[in-house]
Amino acid sequence: MADAYITGLTMLARRELSEAQVRQRLARRQFETDDIDAAVARLRANGSLDDRRTALAFARTQANVKRHGRLRVLRELQTIGIARGLAQDAVAEVFADVDEDALIARALDRRLKGGDRPTPAALRRVQQYLLRQGFSADRVNAAIRDRRRESSE
């Protein structure tokens, strides 16, 4: 058990990981299930392993550094093994401080460089890009409508 605990602690010293990620990585290193359970319980008890802290850190990075939208951050949190309710709470907390409309506008500026009026095909590509980044369709469509209006004036 000490080996699984030390290995888990070493993993967590490098970066925040969810409980599911720690379990998966310990299993990949062929530790016994009982050893993994004991190590995870010990890591949780001493505060080294905290899914809420991991969810908040991950959501902050995704929103502020990678500039992803709310839906993509939520989807990726669930992918790394964070429970849906916890993921929703973390996303709500992080995105309370993020102006998604400003993120969309910045992405539009970056993707539609040049002073020319954007073509419909270019606008469709940007729309699809923004949807893949996790922004809501309503906000993306409103921003593109505004951009069309600005470029036609």
Beta strands, then each sheet from edge to edge (+ up, - down):
end
